[in-house]
Amino acid sequence: MGGIIWLASYPKSGNTWVRTFLHNLLLNATRPADLNELTKFTIGDGNKSWYEHVTGKPFDSFSAEEIAALIPKVHRAYAQSRPDSVFVKTHNMLGKVHGVPLITPEFTAGAIYIVRNPLDVVISLSDHYGMSIDGGVVMMNDKEAYSAETDRKLPDYLSDWSSHITSWQAMEKSRLHLMRYEDMLYKPEKTFGDLAKFLGLKPPKERLRRAIKFSSFDESRKQEAQKGFSERSDKAEKFFRVGKAGQWKTTLTPGQVEAIVDVHHDVMKTFGYLPK
């Protein structure tokens, strides 16, 4: 493809799972790839070091407007960091900040978007950000929602769950590949096979199955237990919590379910997420 292939999702929707699969598929190793080496393979959008790299100046010297103005230059650096396409993980919506696109069209080859039932997302999201589930519901329903800035990373501009998805759906259909977390769980060979096809890859079945096995939730959880995971939030005990679908049925209150469905009914219906 050439250029950036964005790995986009609302937080805690399966982005790391897809990155791990791609890492294992493309390496074609005989043992699972090291989770803590994902950043060598996939760039994380919003890392402050890239802003310093393209300017030669300390990050703290920039105003918010100057940071926004640098986004296209940073994205150009992403694109030029590999001879062919480069995968970049992002939780940003497809929108603008200070009038500047968060996703620069000029350097974008395509996008893989991962969607997950918001009733399950809110549980993982709340744990990840160290907030109550009620707080997570408020965040996912807020059109102005963003993640907190850290010492290494800029905030992600999320908007609400539905707006995040529909913003990315506005991308040209031939350049967008959409995946459901639940299909990754229950139909892995077809779902990950379709992803490979979108990328123009034709891996033999055995290679595809091995990459699926090496990127499984159990394997990732085992690696995190043995050596930790650099992307775990300091507010969460684990990054890889449960890795299942439908946890909301025994975790959320009827009021919490209603609060999410009321705001996101239409998009949930589109993806088959409305409670029966």
Backbone as CSV, one residue per row, in Angstrom:
resi,resn,N_x,N_y,N_z,CA_x,CA_y,CA_z,C_x,C_y,C_z
1,MET,0.813,-1.200,0.000,0.000,0.000,0.000,0.858,1.267,0.000
2,GLY,1.878,1.320,0.857,2.664,2.525,1.010,1.935,3.532,1.883
3,GLY,2.669,4.246,2.755,2.031,5.197,3.656,1.579,4.536,4.945
4,ILE,0.781,5.272,5.720,0.325,4.795,7.031,-0.927,3.950,6.888
5,ILE,-0.914,2.790,7.535,-2.134,2.012,7.736,-2.475,2.152,9.218
6,TRP,-3.541,2.878,9.487,-3.933,3.142,10.868,-4.604,1.914,11.465
7,LEU,-4.220,1.559,12.680,-4.918,0.544,13.471,-5.730,1.324,14.497
8,ALA,-6.995,1.547,14.182,-7.811,2.491,14.941,-8.905,1.787,15.726
9,SER,-9.194,2.319,16.904,-10.290,1.788,17.722,-10.543,2.724,18.880
10,TYR,-11.728,2.604,19.467,-11.967,3.197,20.777,-11.115,2.388,21.765
11,PRO,-10.614,2.999,22.844,-9.771,2.243,23.779,-10.444,0.965,24.285
12,LYS,-9.630,-0.061,24.491,-10.046,-1.353,25.055,-11.043,-2.097,24.154
13,SER,-10.765,-2.052,22.860,-11.653,-2.708,21.897,-10.973,-3.814,21.105
14,GLY,-9.685,-4.095,21.377,-9.006,-5.174,20.683,-7.859,-4.726,19.794
15,ASN,-7.452,-3.466,19.901,-6.380,-2.936,19.071,-5.073,-3.706,19.287
16,THR,-4.727,-3.945,20.539,-3.476,-4.648,20.845,-3.515,-6.076,20.332
17,TRP,-4.682,-6.697,20.370,-4.846,-8.055,19.838,-4.511,-8.075,18.341
18,VAL,-5.041,-7.113,17.600,-4.778,-7.055,16.150,-3.294,-6.792,15.900
19,ARG,-2.699,-5.902,16.656,-1.266,-5.634,16.507,-0.448,-6.893,16.761
20,THR,-0.813,-7.642,17.791,-0.089,-8.869,18.133,-0.229,-9.898,17.016
21,PHE,-1.441,-10.023,16.469,-1.657,-10.948,15.347,-0.772,-10.570,14.160
22,LEU,-0.783,-9.299,13.777,0.006,-8.855,12.622,1.495,-9.086,12.855
23,HIS,1.938,-8.827,14.075,3.338,-9.041,14.421,3.718,-10.502,14.203
24,ASN,2.887,-11.400,14.728,3.173,-12.830,14.595,3.043,-13.315,13.154
25,LEU,2.055,-12.784,12.432,1.854,-13.210,11.040,3.039,-12.799,10.167
26,LEU,3.474,-11.552,10.297,4.521,-11.049,9.421,5.902,-11.574,9.800
27,LEU,6.134,-11.816,11.076,7.410,-12.400,11.498,7.503,-13.881,11.130
28,ASN,6.333,-14.557,11.146,6.275,-15.993,10.840,7.259,-16.786,11.686
29,ALA,7.321,-16.441,12.974,8.254,-17.104,13.881,7.697,-18.448,14.353
30,THR,8.554,-19.230,14.943,8.139,-20.546,15.437,7.709,-20.492,16.894
31,ARG,7.790,-19.298,17.502,7.297,-19.115,18.868,6.656,-17.731,18.966
32,PRO,5.784,-17.516,19.952,5.072,-16.237,20.038,6.008,-15.038,20.137
33,ALA,5.669,-13.984,19.417,6.451,-12.750,19.465,6.342,-12.111,20.845
34,ASP,7.388,-11.407,21.242,7.431,-10.731,22.540,6.485,-9.532,22.530
35,LEU,5.518,-9.542,23.457,4.550,-8.434,23.560,5.227,-7.079,23.692
36,ASN,6.320,-7.042,24.424,6.971,-5.776,24.695,7.839,-5.276,23.536
37,GLU,7.779,-5.994,22.417,8.468,-5.536,21.216,7.486,-5.062,20.144
38,LEU,6.211,-4.950,20.510,5.205,-4.492,19.553,5.511,-3.085,19.047
39,THR,6.078,-2.257,19.916,6.345,-0.879,19.515,7.447,-0.796,18.456
40,LYS,8.266,-1.840,18.348,9.280,-1.864,17.292,8.635,-2.131,15.935
41,PHE,7.450,-2.719,16.005,6.754,-3.126,14.791,5.635,-2.150,14.436
42,THR,4.957,-1.622,15.454,3.832,-0.714,15.263,4.106,0.595,16.001
43,ILE,4.022,1.698,15.320,4.205,3.004,15.950,2.943,3.376,16.736
44,GLY,3.137,3.980,17.896,2.017,4.476,18.678,1.801,5.954,18.397
45,ASP,0.627,6.324,17.913,0.341,7.715,17.582,0.381,8.588,18.843
46,GLY,0.936,9.788,18.695,0.916,10.738,19.802,2.093,10.667,20.744
47,ASN,3.087,9.830,20.420,4.271,9.755,21.275,5.063,11.061,21.161
48,LYS,5.340,11.685,22.273,5.974,13.006,22.279,7.365,12.998,21.662
49,SER,8.042,11.858,21.733,9.406,11.805,21.201,9.444,12.085,19.699
50,TRP,8.345,11.764,18.984,8.306,12.041,17.548,8.255,13.542,17.261
51,TYR,7.614,14.289,18.125,7.548,15.740,17.964,8.922,16.365,18.192
52,GLU,9.646,15.791,19.122,11.016,16.250,19.349,11.919,15.847,18.191
53,HIS,11.649,14.665,17.638,12.443,14.143,16.522,12.328,15.033,15.283
54,VAL,11.109,15.482,14.968,10.922,16.248,13.724,11.302,17.718,13.874
55,THR,11.472,18.189,15.104,11.794,19.607,15.315,13.174,19.828,15.922
56,GLY,13.663,18.805,16.645,14.922,18.985,17.360,14.780,19.844,18.595
57,LYS,13.528,20.052,19.042,13.264,20.895,20.210,12.586,20.078,21.310
58,PRO,12.735,20.472,22.582,12.049,19.763,23.671,10.540,19.944,23.573
59,PHE,9.811,18.898,23.885,8.358,18.929,23.738,7.719,20.023,24.581
60,ASP,8.262,20.248,25.760,7.672,21.223,26.681,7.715,22.656,26.154
61,SER,8.451,22.873,25.060,8.555,24.225,24.525,7.401,24.577,23.587
62,PHE,6.520,23.595,23.274,5.444,23.825,22.316,4.127,24.192,22.999
63,SER,3.381,25.096,22.378,2.013,25.389,22.814,1.079,24.345,22.209
64,ALA,-0.169,24.313,22.668,-1.150,23.358,22.131,-1.355,23.564,20.632
65,GLU,-1.389,24.833,20.198,-1.568,25.131,18.765,-0.357,24.688,17.959
66,GLU,0.827,24.854,18.515,2.052,24.434,17.813,2.115,22.913,17.694
67,ILE,1.658,22.216,18.731,1.630,20.750,18.683,0.697,20.294,17.565
68,ALA,-0.484,20.893,17.487,-1.440,20.541,16.435,-0.844,20.794,15.050
69,ALA,-0.166,21.922,14.892,0.420,22.270,13.590,1.514,21.292,13.174
70,LEU,2.104,20.606,14.144,3.174,19.654,13.853,2.655,18.263,13.447
71,ILE,1.368,18.004,13.647,0.826,16.667,13.367,1.161,16.182,11.954
72,PRO,0.941,16.985,10.893,1.276,16.494,9.548,2.755,16.132,9.390
73,LYS,3.636,16.905,10.022,5.067,16.616,9.935,5.411,15.308,10.646
74,VAL,4.762,15.083,11.781,4.980,13.827,12.511,4.471,12.652,11.688
75,HIS,3.310,12.804,11.074,2.757,11.722,10.261,3.618,11.458,9.021
76,ARG,4.191,12.495,8.474,5.123,12.296,7.359,6.334,11.482,7.834
77,ALA,6.801,11.774,9.047,7.930,11.020,9.603,7.554,9.557,9.817
78,TYR,6.314,9.311,10.290,5.844,7.925,10.407,5.961,7.226,9.054
79,ALA,5.387,7.863,8.027,5.324,7.261,6.696,6.709,7.009,6.122
80,GLN,7.647,7.885,6.438,8.998,7.757,5.894,9.882,6.816,6.715
81,SER,9.355,6.319,7.839,10.166,5.464,8.718,10.285,4.029,8.207
82,ARG,9.473,3.673,7.221,9.521,2.324,6.635,9.563,2.454,5.107
83,PRO,10.186,1.509,4.435,10.254,1.590,2.971,8.902,1.367,2.297
84,ASP,8.012,0.646,2.974,6.683,0.402,2.409,5.645,0.982,3.372
85,SER,4.589,0.241,3.651,3.572,0.717,4.590,4.073,0.628,6.022
86,VAL,3.473,1.450,6.889,3.789,1.396,8.311,2.474,1.366,9.087
87,PHE,2.391,0.480,10.079,1.206,0.396,10.931,1.347,1.387,12.084
88,VAL,0.303,2.179,12.303,0.300,3.141,13.413,-0.974,2.955,14.220
89,LYS,-0.805,2.644,15.482,-1.950,2.489,16.392,-2.474,3.861,16.789
90,THR,-3.797,4.027,16.755,-4.380,5.284,17.230,-5.730,5.036,17.885
91,HIS,-6.008,5.845,18.913,-7.349,5.875,19.511,-8.054,7.192,19.179
92,ASN,-7.422,8.011,18.361,-8.059,9.266,17.975,-9.246,9.019,17.054
93,MET,-10.247,9.874,17.170,-11.327,9.865,16.194,-10.791,10.454,14.891
94,LEU,-11.537,10.288,13.820,-11.157,10.887,12.543,-11.751,12.291,12.508
95,GLY,-11.048,13.204,13.152,-11.552,14.571,13.289,-10.401,15.560,13.302
96,LYS,-10.612,16.722,13.916,-9.610,17.782,13.931,-9.379,18.294,15.349
97,VAL,-8.194,18.831,15.572,-7.883,19.544,16.803,-7.204,20.852,16.402
98,HIS,-7.702,21.974,16.929,-7.211,23.306,16.538,-7.214,23.464,15.017
99,GLY,-8.220,22.863,14.379,-8.377,22.997,12.937,-7.483,22.095,12.099
100,VAL,-6.684,21.251,12.746,-5.745,20.368,12.036,-6.255,18.923,12.105
101,PRO,-6.289,18.197,10.979,-6.738,16.803,11.016,-5.870,15.948,11.945
102,LEU,-6.522,15.166,12.786,-5.795,14.236,13.656,-5.200,13.086,12.852
103,ILE,-5.786,12.800,11.701,-5.315,11.761,10.789,-5.033,12.451,9.450
104,THR,-3.770,12.574,9.084,-3.403,13.337,7.894,-3.700,12.540,6.625
105,PRO,-4.656,12.999,5.800,-5.028,12.242,4.596,-3.855,11.993,3.651
106,GLU,-2.979,12.963,3.510,-1.871,12.894,2.554,-0.959,11.691,2.784
107,PHE,-0.838,11.270,4.038,0.086,10.182,4.359,-0.645,8.888,4.739
108,THR,-1.959,8.853,4.509,-2.774,7.701,4.890,-3.024,6.781,3.696
109,ALA,-2.633,5.522,3.857,-2.898,4.514,2.824,-4.229,3.815,3.087
110,GLY,-4.551,3.622,4.355,-5.792,2.942,4.711,-5.917,2.812,6.212
111,ALA,-6.946,2.093,6.648,-7.176,1.929,8.083,-7.858,0.605,8.372
112,ILE,-7.484,0.029,9.499,-8.160,-1.139,10.064,-8.848,-0.639,11.319
113,TYR,-10.164,-0.779,11.384,-10.911,-0.272,12.534,-11.511,-1.456,13.291
114,ILE,-11.255,-1.499,14.604,-11.764,-2.585,15.445,-12.878,-2.043,16.323
115,VAL,-14.049,-2.687,16.260,-15.198,-2.255,17.057,-15.583,-3.382,18.025
116,ARG,-16.013,-2.986,19.220,-16.406,-3.944,20.255,-17.674,-3.441,20.936
117,ASN,-18.489,-4.351,21.430,-19.719,-3.991,22.129,-19.409,-2.978,23.239
118,PRO,-20.034,-1.806,23.208,-19.727,-0.783,24.217,-20.076,-1.218,25.635
119,LEU,-20.992,-2.174,25.769,-21.354,-2.657,27.100,-20.201,-3.440,27.733
120,ASP,-19.360,-4.053,26.899,-18.145,-4.707,27.394,-16.982,-3.721,27.453
121,VAL,-16.919,-2.818,26.483,-15.838,-1.826,26.461,-15.809,-1.034,27.765
122,VAL,-16.987,-0.626,28.248,-17.034,0.265,29.414,-16.425,-0.396,30.646
123,ILE,-16.510,-1.715,30.747,-15.938,-2.421,31.900,-14.414,-2.366,31.844
124,SER,-13.844,-2.716,30.687,-12.382,-2.691,30.521,-11.844,-1.273,30.567
125,LEU,-12.571,-0.342,29.955,-12.162,1.056,29.925,-12.073,1.635,31.333
126,SER,-13.081,1.346,32.140,-13.126,1.868,33.510,-11.946,1.350,34.318
127,ASP,-11.636,0.073,34.158,-10.498,-0.517,34.867,-9.189,0.114,34.391
128,HIS,-9.060,0.281,33.067,-7.829,0.806,32.479,-7.529,2.219,32.962
129,TYR,-8.571,3.044,33.061,-8.369,4.442,33.458,-8.567,4.672,34.960
130,GLY,-8.816,3.598,35.703,-8.933,3.720,37.150,-10.135,4.516,37.592
131,MET,-11.276,4.284,36.940,-12.493,5.002,37.308,-13.624,4.010,37.569
132,SER,-14.708,4.482,38.143,-15.874,3.634,38.352,-16.537,3.350,37.006
133,ILE,-17.379,2.316,36.967,-18.097,2.026,35.730,-19.032,3.180,35.378
134,ASP,-19.646,3.792,36.378,-20.484,4.972,36.105,-19.654,6.074,35.443
135,GLY,-18.421,6.236,35.901,-17.529,7.218,35.285,-17.193,6.842,33.848
136,GLY,-17.026,5.544,33.613,-16.764,5.065,32.264,-17.942,5.309,31.330
137,VAL,-19.158,5.132,31.850,-20.365,5.399,31.061,-20.406,6.870,30.656
138,VAL,-20.127,7.748,31.610,-20.127,9.183,31.324,-19.097,9.502,30.232
139,MET,-17.922,8.912,30.346,-16.860,9.160,29.365,-17.280,8.697,27.974
140,MET,-17.863,7.502,27.865,-18.227,6.949,26.558,-19.417,7.665,25.926
141,ASN,-20.165,8.407,26.734,-21.316,9.154,26.216,-20.995,10.624,25.952
142,ASP,-19.738,11.023,26.196,-19.348,12.431,26.133,-18.712,12.765,24.778
143,LYS,-19.321,13.652,24.015,-18.787,14.038,22.711,-17.440,14.763,22.819
144,GLU,-17.113,15.260,24.000,-15.842,15.968,24.195,-14.804,15.087,24.898
145,ALA,-15.043,13.800,24.989,-14.165,12.911,25.762,-12.769,12.822,25.153
146,TYR,-11.782,12.763,26.029,-10.402,12.529,25.599,-9.682,11.815,26.739
147,SER,-8.613,11.109,26.389,-7.834,10.431,27.421,-6.830,11.406,28.021
148,ALA,-6.346,11.087,29.192,-5.406,11.977,29.876,-4.041,11.956,29.202
149,GLU,-3.393,13.101,29.176,-2.013,13.184,28.687,-1.095,12.514,29.701
150,THR,-0.017,11.897,29.234,0.981,11.310,30.130,2.328,11.977,29.868
151,ASP,3.331,11.578,30.616,4.646,12.186,30.407,5.248,11.787,29.063
152,ARG,4.732,10.700,28.459,5.283,10.241,27.177,4.353,10.472,25.996
153,LYS,3.065,10.685,26.272,2.085,10.635,25.193,1.051,11.752,25.276
154,LEU,0.640,12.233,24.099,-0.435,13.215,24.006,-1.778,12.570,24.332
155,PRO,-2.793,13.349,24.693,-4.126,12.773,24.893,-4.697,12.257,23.580
156,ASP,-5.575,11.266,23.678,-6.328,10.791,22.519,-7.666,11.527,22.504
157,TYR,-8.023,12.078,21.363,-9.302,12.779,21.223,-10.341,11.767,20.764
158,LEU,-11.196,11.348,21.685,-12.072,10.208,21.472,-13.459,10.575,20.970
159,SER,-14.048,11.617,21.514,-15.478,11.902,21.389,-16.243,10.741,22.034
160,ASP,-17.541,10.629,21.779,-18.304,9.524,22.352,-18.127,8.277,21.486
161,TRP,-18.527,7.132,22.009,-18.282,5.845,21.332,-18.865,5.826,19.929
162,SER,-20.113,6.237,19.756,-20.753,6.203,18.440,-20.067,7.152,17.462
163,SER,-19.768,8.359,17.909,-19.141,9.343,17.035,-17.759,8.892,16.592
164,HIS,-17.052,8.203,17.490,-15.727,7.674,17.141,-15.847,6.719,15.954
165,ILE,-16.790,5.793,16.038,-16.971,4.810,14.969,-17.416,5.476,13.673
166,THR,-18.430,6.315,13.755,-18.974,6.908,12.528,-17.968,7.858,11.867
167,SER,-17.073,8.443,12.663,-16.054,9.313,12.061,-15.152,8.496,11.145
168,TRP,-14.752,7.308,11.591,-13.877,6.456,10.778,-14.636,5.818,9.613
169,GLN,-15.929,5.588,9.796,-16.716,5.015,8.698,-16.836,5.974,7.517
170,ALA,-16.529,7.242,7.748,-16.582,8.225,6.663,-15.408,8.079,5.701
171,MET,-14.398,7.294,6.091,-13.262,7.063,5.199,-13.719,6.287,3.966
172,GLU,-13.041,6.516,2.865,-13.348,5.813,1.625,-13.379,4.306,1.872
173,LYS,-14.480,3.659,1.472,-14.733,2.257,1.825,-13.622,1.310,1.368
174,SER,-13.025,1.580,0.214,-11.997,0.679,-0.299,-10.720,0.720,0.533
175,ARG,-10.582,1.764,1.358,-9.372,1.909,2.177,-9.601,1.562,3.646
176,LEU,-10.820,1.171,3.975,-11.175,0.881,5.372,-11.579,-0.582,5.537
177,HIS,-10.955,-1.250,6.496,-11.340,-2.622,6.829,-11.845,-2.629,8.266
178,LEU,-13.075,-3.039,8.464,-13.704,-3.006,9.777,-13.795,-4.412,10.363
179,MET,-13.428,-4.547,11.631,-13.442,-5.843,12.321,-14.217,-5.727,13.628
180,ARG,-15.007,-6.759,13.930,-15.672,-6.826,15.234,-14.857,-7.711,16.173
181,TYR,-14.679,-7.225,17.391,-13.965,-7.983,18.422,-14.587,-9.369,18.604
182,GLU,-15.899,-9.399,18.580,-16.606,-10.663,18.821,-16.341,-11.679,17.709
183,ASP,-16.172,-11.215,16.472,-15.839,-12.122,15.371,-14.406,-12.626,15.496
184,MET,-13.521,-11.786,16.043,-12.152,-12.217,16.314,-12.160,-13.362,17.321
185,LEU,-13.089,-13.306,18.270,-13.208,-14.355,19.281,-13.809,-15.642,18.725
186,TYR,-14.933,-15.513,18.011,-15.734,-16.678,17.654,-15.503,-17.186,16.229
187,LYS,-14.946,-16.342,15.356,-14.652,-16.764,13.974,-13.245,-16.301,13.594
188,PRO,-12.248,-16.726,14.366,-10.918,-16.153,14.185,-10.297,-16.416,12.812
189,GLU,-10.449,-17.617,12.295,-9.775,-17.921,11.028,-10.330,-17.079,9.878
190,LYS,-11.652,-16.954,9.824,-12.261,-16.135,8.767,-11.941,-14.653,8.975
191,THR,-12.056,-14.198,10.236,-11.895,-12.769,10.527,-10.468,-12.305,10.285
192,PHE,-9.498,-13.052,10.797,-8.109,-12.662,10.588,-7.666,-12.958,9.155
193,GLY,-8.274,-13.961,8.541,-7.991,-14.235,7.131,-8.449,-13.088,6.248
194,ASP,-9.619,-12.525,6.561,-10.124,-11.369,5.801,-9.212,-10.155,5.984
195,LEU,-8.664,-10.006,7.182,-7.723,-8.912,7.436,-6.475,-9.072,6.565
196,ALA,-5.948,-10.289,6.542,-4.766,-10.551,5.710,-5.056,-10.236,4.245
197,LYS,-6.252,-10.615,3.793,-6.648,-10.371,2.398,-6.707,-8.868,2.110
198,PHE,-7.249,-8.093,3.060,-7.319,-6.636,2.899,-5.929,-6.041,2.701
199,LEU,-4.950,-6.620,3.381,-3.576,-6.124,3.303,-2.827,-6.674,2.090
200,GLY,-3.524,-7.471,1.289,-2.892,-8.034,0.093,-2.014,-9.226,0.381
201,LEU,-2.241,-9.864,1.539,-1.445,-11.026,1.937,-2.222,-12.319,1.682
202,LYS,-1.509,-13.373,1.370,-2.132,-14.685,1.153,-1.356,-15.745,1.923
203,PRO,-1.415,-15.676,3.259,-0.632,-16.641,4.043,-1.217,-18.046,3.927
204,PRO,-0.364,-19.079,3.889,-0.873,-20.456,3.963,-1.674,-20.643,5.246
205,LYS,-2.633,-21.565,5.208,-3.510,-21.761,6.375,-2.716,-22.031,7.646
206,GLU,-1.672,-22.817,7.547,-0.907,-23.158,8.738,-0.254,-21.916,9.344
207,ARG,0.248,-21.028,8.493,0.870,-19.792,8.986,-0.173,-18.882,9.634
208,LEU,-1.361,-18.794,9.031,-2.444,-17.989,9.595,-2.857,-18.538,10.957
209,ARG,-3.044,-19.862,11.026,-3.480,-20.481,12.288,-2.432,-20.306,13.380
210,ARG,-1.166,-20.387,13.016,-0.104,-20.211,14.009,-0.100,-18.778,14.546
211,ALA,-0.289,-17.793,13.650,-0.333,-16.396,14.091,-1.526,-16.156,15.009
212,ILE,-2.665,-16.782,14.709,-3.848,-16.658,15.565,-3.567,-17.264,16.944
213,LYS,-2.957,-18.431,16.944,-2.635,-19.104,18.211,-1.641,-18.283,19.035
214,PHE,-0.600,-17.763,18.392,0.450,-17.023,19.099,-0.039,-15.664,19.613
215,SER,-1.147,-15.167,19.051,-1.672,-13.868,19.495,-2.922,-14.013,20.358
216,SER,-3.194,-15.222,20.818,-4.398,-15.467,21.615,-4.342,-14.708,22.943
217,PHE,-5.514,-14.502,23.527,-5.593,-13.808,24.814,-4.799,-14.562,25.881
218,ASP,-4.928,-15.891,25.907,-4.224,-16.680,26.920,-2.716,-16.507,26.811
219,GLU,-2.207,-16.485,25.575,-0.765,-16.302,25.373,-0.331,-14.912,25.839
220,SER,-1.118,-13.889,25.488,-0.771,-12.523,25.884,-0.826,-12.357,27.400
221,ARG,-1.847,-12.946,28.009,-1.968,-12.854,29.476,-0.803,-13.570,30.157
222,LYS,-0.389,-14.708,29.597,0.736,-15.449,30.158,2.019,-14.623,30.080
223,GLN,2.231,-13.975,28.932,3.425,-13.142,28.791,3.402,-11.969,29.768
224,GLU,2.225,-11.347,29.928,2.141,-10.217,30.858,2.437,-10.672,32.285
225,ALA,1.936,-11.863,32.661,2.176,-12.383,34.006,3.663,-12.676,34.233
226,GLN,4.343,-13.109,33.181,5.749,-13.486,33.316,6.689,-12.287,33.322
227,LYS,6.435,-11.294,32.452,7.402,-10.204,32.321,6.784,-8.821,32.246
228,GLY,5.464,-8.729,32.515,4.806,-7.433,32.475,4.550,-6.973,31.055
229,PHE,3.803,-5.870,30.938,3.491,-5.308,29.620,3.647,-3.801,29.710
230,SER,4.497,-3.254,28.857,4.865,-1.849,28.947,3.686,-0.902,28.733
231,GLU,2.603,-1.380,28.111,1.470,-0.502,27.818,0.368,-0.567,28.883
232,ARG,0.603,-1.320,29.949,-0.389,-1.369,31.030,-0.479,-0.012,31.710
233,SER,-1.697,0.431,31.953,-1.904,1.680,32.675,-1.455,1.512,34.125
234,ASP,-0.893,2.575,34.697,-0.481,2.496,36.104,-1.679,2.491,37.049
235,LYS,-2.880,2.655,36.468,-4.104,2.616,37.274,-4.756,1.234,37.259
236,ALA,-4.244,0.326,36.433,-4.850,-0.997,36.289,-3.886,-2.077,36.770
237,GLU,-4.457,-3.128,37.357,-3.641,-4.245,37.824,-3.090,-5.051,36.651
238,LYS,-3.917,-5.201,35.600,-3.510,-5.958,34.410,-3.977,-5.219,33.169
239,PHE,-3.261,-5.426,32.053,-3.740,-4.921,30.768,-4.719,-5.932,30.186
240,PHE,-4.339,-7.210,30.217,-5.190,-8.277,29.684,-6.040,-8.840,30.821
241,ARG,-7.296,-8.407,30.863,-8.155,-8.726,32.000,-8.891,-10.057,31.824
242,VAL,-9.854,-10.076,30.903,-10.731,-11.242,30.754,-10.723,-11.790,29.326
243,GLY,-10.792,-10.898,28.350,-10.731,-11.331,26.959,-11.946,-12.096,26.493
244,LYS,-13.113,-11.739,27.005,-14.346,-12.425,26.625,-15.382,-11.413,26.152
245,ALA,-16.462,-11.935,25.607,-17.599,-11.093,25.223,-18.778,-11.431,26.122
246,GLY,-19.603,-10.430,26.423,-20.806,-10.661,27.216,-20.631,-10.527,28.708
247,GLN,-19.459,-10.052,29.147,-19.224,-9.881,30.584,-20.210,-8.892,31.196
248,TRP,-20.689,-7.971,30.369,-21.605,-6.927,30.855,-22.865,-7.513,31.485
249,LYS,-23.267,-8.701,31.032,-24.529,-9.289,31.504,-24.527,-9.539,33.005
250,THR,-23.357,-9.795,33.572,-23.277,-10.071,35.009,-22.554,-8.954,35.775
251,THR,-22.156,-7.900,35.077,-21.375,-6.836,35.712,-22.111,-5.499,35.757
252,LEU,-22.787,-5.147,34.682,-23.461,-3.850,34.619,-24.843,-3.901,35.272
253,THR,-25.252,-2.789,35.828,-26.608,-2.677,36.362,-27.560,-2.343,35.207
254,PRO,-28.860,-2.608,35.377,-29.816,-2.224,34.323,-29.728,-0.739,33.971
255,GLY,-29.475,0.108,34.969,-29.360,1.544,34.727,-28.146,1.885,33.870
256,GLN,-27.038,1.193,34.093,-25.829,1.434,33.299,-26.028,0.979,31.850
257,VAL,-26.688,-0.172,31.681,-26.994,-0.665,30.330,-27.880,0.341,29.602
258,GLU,-28.904,0.809,30.283,-29.854,1.751,29.678,-29.155,3.055,29.288
259,ALA,-28.237,3.529,30.143,-27.549,4.795,29.874,-26.707,4.712,28.598
260,ILE,-26.120,3.549,28.344,-25.317,3.368,27.132,-26.211,3.164,25.915
261,VAL,-27.224,2.311,26.054,-28.105,2.028,24.917,-28.855,3.286,24.468
262,ASP,-29.287,4.099,25.412,-30.026,5.322,25.071,-29.227,6.233,24.134
263,VAL,-27.937,6.331,24.387,-27.088,7.236,23.598,-26.605,6.578,22.301
264,HIS,-26.370,5.269,22.347,-25.697,4.611,21.216,-26.582,3.599,20.486
265,HIS,-27.873,3.695,20.668,-28.811,2.713,20.119,-28.581,2.423,18.633
266,ASP,-28.486,3.457,17.825,-28.439,3.260,16.374,-27.179,2.538,15.930
267,VAL,-26.032,2.948,16.455,-24.778,2.293,16.060,-24.703,0.887,16.647
268,MET,-25.190,0.705,17.866,-25.231,-0.634,18.449,-26.097,-1.569,17.604
269,LYS,-27.202,-1.066,17.107,-28.080,-1.873,16.269,-27.371,-2.284,14.979
270,THR,-26.623,-1.347,14.389,-25.897,-1.636,13.161,-24.939,-2.809,13.330
271,PHE,-24.305,-2.901,14.497,-23.292,-3.933,14.714,-23.816,-5.133,15.510
272,GLY,-25.113,-5.178,15.737,-25.710,-6.320,16.429,-25.424,-6.356,17.914
273,TYR,-25.337,-5.196,18.553,-24.976,-5.117,19.954,-26.148,-4.800,20.897
274,LEU,-27.324,-4.579,20.348,-28.453,-4.255,21.221,-28.822,-5.472,22.086
275,PRO,-29.013,-5.265,23.392,-29.422,-6.376,24.259,-30.779,-6.919,23.812
276,LYS,-30.942,-8.221,23.900,-32.230,-8.839,23.509,-33.248,-8.592,24.618
